[in-house]
Amino acid sequence: MSESFDVIVIGAGPGGYVCAIRAAQLGLKVACVEKRDTLGGTCLNVGCIPSKALLQSSEAFEETQHKFADHGILVDGVKLDLSRMLARKGEVVGANVKGVEFLFKKNKVTWLKGEGKITAPGTVEVAGQSYSTKNIVIATGSDSMPLKGVEVDEKQIVTSTGALELEKVPGHLVVIGGGVIGLELGSVWRRLGAEVTVVEFLDRITPTMDNEVSKQFERVLTKQGFKFKLKSKVTAAAKTAEGVTLTVEPAAGGAAEELKADVVLLAIGRRAYTDGLGLDTVGVERDERGRVKTDHHFRTNVPGIYAIGDVIVGPMLAHKAEDEGVALAEQLVGQAGHVNYGVIPSIVYTWPEVASVGETEEELKARGQEYKSGKFPFMANGRARAMGDTDGFVKILADKKTDRVLGCHILGPDAGTLIAEVAIAMEFGASAEDVARTCHAHPTLNEAVKEAALAVDGRALHI
Ligand SMILES: Cc1cc2nc3c(=O)[nH]c(=O)nc-3n(C[C@H](O)[C@H](O)[C@H](O)COP(=O)(O)OP(=O)(O)OC[C@H]3O[C@@H](n4cnc5c(N)ncnc54)[C@H](O)[C@@H]3O)c2cc1C
């Protein structure tokens, strides 16, 4: 047996690496096991960061081609250098993953390189070495969900990982799944010139979102050129010399049709990743979807083994994983670490963006909660007009009796940044009146949030 630790975290994604850093800050001796060549997990290597780098670049490309002229800026001969765009994305990823390596050194977190396997409670094996530890944290994340009949080769039929690396812009990209990842990466390739068709099983895209927002979002994306095949399922994919032929059937059953694509992006969701971890050997229980079962303190059924992030229940989001990492590290030293699952913002980084926090109208109705709703369109916001970004609205939902904010749903420019003020308001138990009476700088997009809060009481000023 080699070195021993207070905590060994398995997986260096946003859940694992943040947990390791926080535990080290609190004085524990910490190691983090990662089998990738770089730290940062899915998020930094093949998720949040590279996708946002490409969204940024492709947005600049589209703006230069189609929006600048409206501002009186005429640019001739705009051309795409895709290999430079991909190289830049690689540089952004490189800087971020190196940053985590620096933070590990700064906080004296030991990186154990290789695949971690739990061989017994309190024992983790990495690269043929056994390490003992008082606590084990499983933070092994997730990977993309497979689909029967659609075999991924990461060239013609890709997951999000392959979609971040396409060597040329596909003529026709078919995205299977109308969720966040499919729509973000679909946006990237549409802006760069691909025709994009999204096949979605349900009757609407982004199905967990507030219905009104997802309907309007679909309209906006359609205006941008997206094609949607809703209530449809892909049942087979055949590779041909020209591309891929998909068999698409109505979700409810019926006649199949063929859909030809140059590239297919499979984006029907993600599943917990626990391969090779040794969970069966030590008897760690999983649920019906393969997620590690935990209680409210991230404890598994085996004493001394905990789990956080995408590998457990809850939204598969980097900031949710990070907050769980912090809360668990604090609990391990006897502090009261806590995550408020009622206030976890969720964002789609298309343009316009979509952001939400708290409950949707459908959720409030389902639990019989009486509520008031206030809405304000970006069309009536001076800053949005100056930007030329007037699509969308802010909607605030508040308790009918107490006026406490219960949810906020935004489709619009910089929605992902705007939602933070409502998340803070909700953490402090604010009423819509509190938000409405807070002085908001003019002219800002945030004024649309204030106006939506005023609208909850029927007194929006600028509409
Ligand atoms: C294309 C894409 C875009 C996304 N965009 C966003 C976004 O904008 N915002 C957002 O909040 N979320 C986004 N996500 C989701 C986000 O990436 C995840 O929620 C987040 O990474 C989960 O963090 P985690 O620490 O639980 O796991 P992960 O980030 O998946 O990290 C787990 C790590 O564990 C390692 N590992 C697994 N098993 C072992 C083992 N046995 N031994 C050693 N190492 C192991 C893996 O190699 C991996 O590096 C995106 C995801 C994708 C795919």
The ligand as an SDF file (V2000), in Angstrom:
LIG
                    3D

 53 58  0  0  0  0  0  0  0  0999 V2000
  -21.2350   19.4150  -25.4060 C   0  0  0  0  0  0  0  0  0  0  0  0
  -21.5820   19.6800  -23.9650 C   0  0  0  0  0  0  0  0  0  0  0  0
  -21.8350   20.9800  -23.5680 C   0  0  0  0  0  0  0  0  0  0  0  0
  -22.1410   21.2550  -22.2440 C   0  0  0  0  0  0  0  0  0  0  0  0
  -22.3690   22.5440  -21.8900 N   0  0  0  0  0  0  0  0  0  0  0  0
  -22.6710   22.8380  -20.6110 C   0  0  0  0  0  0  0  0  0  0  0  0
  -22.8670   24.1810  -20.2080 C   0  0  0  0  0  0  0  0  0  0  0  0
  -22.7740   25.1080  -21.0070 O   0  0  0  0  0  0  0  0  0  0  0  0
  -23.1400   24.4170  -18.9090 N   0  0  0  0  0  0  0  0  0  0  0  0
  -23.2410   23.4110  -17.9960 C   0  0  0  0  0  0  0  0  0  0  0  0
  -23.5040   23.6870  -16.8260 O   0  0  0  0  0  0  0  0  0  0  0  0
  -23.0550   22.1300  -18.3390 N   0  0  0  0  0  0  0  0  0  0  0  0
  -22.7720   21.8230  -19.6230 C   0  0  0  0  0  0  0  0  0  0  0  0
  -22.5370   20.5170  -19.9700 N   0  0  0  0  0  0  0  0  0  0  0  0
  -22.6430   19.4780  -18.9230 C   0  0  0  0  0  0  0  0  0  0  0  0
  -21.3760   19.4390  -18.0760 C   0  0  0  0  0  0  0  0  0  0  0  0
  -20.2680   19.2020  -18.8940 O   0  0  0  0  0  0  0  0  0  0  0  0
  -21.4970   18.3780  -16.9990 C   0  0  0  0  0  0  0  0  0  0  0  0
  -22.6700   18.5930  -16.2510 O   0  0  0  0  0  0  0  0  0  0  0  0
  -20.3150   18.3860  -16.0630 C   0  0  0  0  0  0  0  0  0  0  0  0
  -19.1120   18.2080  -16.7570 O   0  0  0  0  0  0  0  0  0  0  0  0
  -20.4530   17.3140  -14.9840 C   0  0  0  0  0  0  0  0  0  0  0  0
  -19.3550   17.3530  -14.1530 O   0  0  0  0  0  0  0  0  0  0  0  0
  -18.8590   16.0750  -13.3600 P   0  0  0  0  0  0  0  0  0  0  0  0
  -17.6990   16.5410  -12.5340 O   0  0  0  0  0  0  0  0  0  0  0  0
  -19.9770   15.4270  -12.6720 O   0  0  0  0  0  0  0  0  0  0  0  0
  -18.3610   15.0380  -14.4590 O   0  0  0  0  0  0  0  0  0  0  0  0
  -17.4300   15.1510  -15.7520 P   0  0  0  0  0  0  0  0  0  0  0  0
  -17.1850   16.5340  -16.1450 O   0  0  0  0  0  0  0  0  0  0  0  0
  -18.0280   14.2240  -16.7430 O   0  0  0  0  0  0  0  0  0  0  0  0
  -16.0370   14.5790  -15.2550 O   0  0  0  0  0  0  0  0  0  0  0  0
  -15.8560   13.2600  -14.8880 C   0  0  0  0  0  0  0  0  0  0  0  0
  -14.3940   12.9030  -15.0900 C   0  0  0  0  0  0  0  0  0  0  0  0
  -14.1610   11.6440  -14.4780 O   0  0  0  0  0  0  0  0  0  0  0  0
  -13.2160   10.9200  -15.2370 C   0  0  0  0  0  0  0  0  0  0  0  0
  -13.3780    9.5040  -14.8870 N   0  0  0  0  0  0  0  0  0  0  0  0
  -14.4590    8.7110  -15.0630 C   0  0  0  0  0  0  0  0  0  0  0  0
  -14.2360    7.4830  -14.5440 N   0  0  0  0  0  0  0  0  0  0  0  0
  -12.9780    7.5100  -14.0500 C   0  0  0  0  0  0  0  0  0  0  0  0
  -12.1890    6.5630  -13.3750 C   0  0  0  0  0  0  0  0  0  0  0  0
  -12.6450    5.3440  -13.0750 N   0  0  0  0  0  0  0  0  0  0  0  0
  -10.9340    6.9310  -13.0260 N   0  0  0  0  0  0  0  0  0  0  0  0
  -10.4560    8.1640  -13.3050 C   0  0  0  0  0  0  0  0  0  0  0  0
  -11.1720    9.1040  -13.9140 N   0  0  0  0  0  0  0  0  0  0  0  0
  -12.4220    8.7860  -14.2720 C   0  0  0  0  0  0  0  0  0  0  0  0
  -13.5960   11.2470  -16.6650 C   0  0  0  0  0  0  0  0  0  0  0  0
  -12.4830   11.0400  -17.5060 O   0  0  0  0  0  0  0  0  0  0  0  0
  -13.9800   12.7260  -16.5500 C   0  0  0  0  0  0  0  0  0  0  0  0
  -12.8850   13.5500  -16.8410 O   0  0  0  0  0  0  0  0  0  0  0  0
  -22.1990   20.2090  -21.2910 C   0  0  0  0  0  0  0  0  0  0  0  0
  -21.9310   18.8990  -21.6820 C   0  0  0  0  0  0  0  0  0  0  0  0
  -21.6180   18.6320  -22.9980 C   0  0  0  0  0  0  0  0  0  0  0  0
  -21.3190   17.2240  -23.3980 C   0  0  0  0  0  0  0  0  0  0  0  0
  1  2  1  0
  2  3  1  0
  2 52  2  0
  3  4  2  0
  4  5  1  0
  4 50  1  0
  5  6  2  0
  6  7  1  0
  6 13  1  0
  7  8  2  0
  7  9  1  0
  9 10  1  0
 10 11  2  0
 10 12  1  0
 12 13  2  0
 13 14  1  0
 14 15  1  0
 14 50  1  0
 15 16  1  0
 16 17  1  0
 16 18  1  0
 18 19  1  0
 18 20  1  0
 20 21  1  0
 20 22  1  0
 22 23  1  0
 23 24  1  0
 24 25  2  0
 24 26  1  0
 24 27  1  0
 27 28  1  0
 28 29  2  0
 28 30  1  0
 28 31  1  0
 31 32  1  0
 32 33  1  0
 33 34  1  0
 33 48  1  0
 34 35  1  0
 35 36  1  0
 35 46  1  0
 36 37  1  0
 36 45  1  0
 37 38  2  0
 38 39  1  0
 39 40  1  0
 39 45  2  0
 40 41  1  0
 40 42  2  0
 42 43  1  0
 43 44  2  0
 44 45  1  0
 46 47  1  0
 46 48  1  0
 48 49  1  0
 50 51  2  0
 51 52  1  0
 52 53  1  0
M  END
$$$$
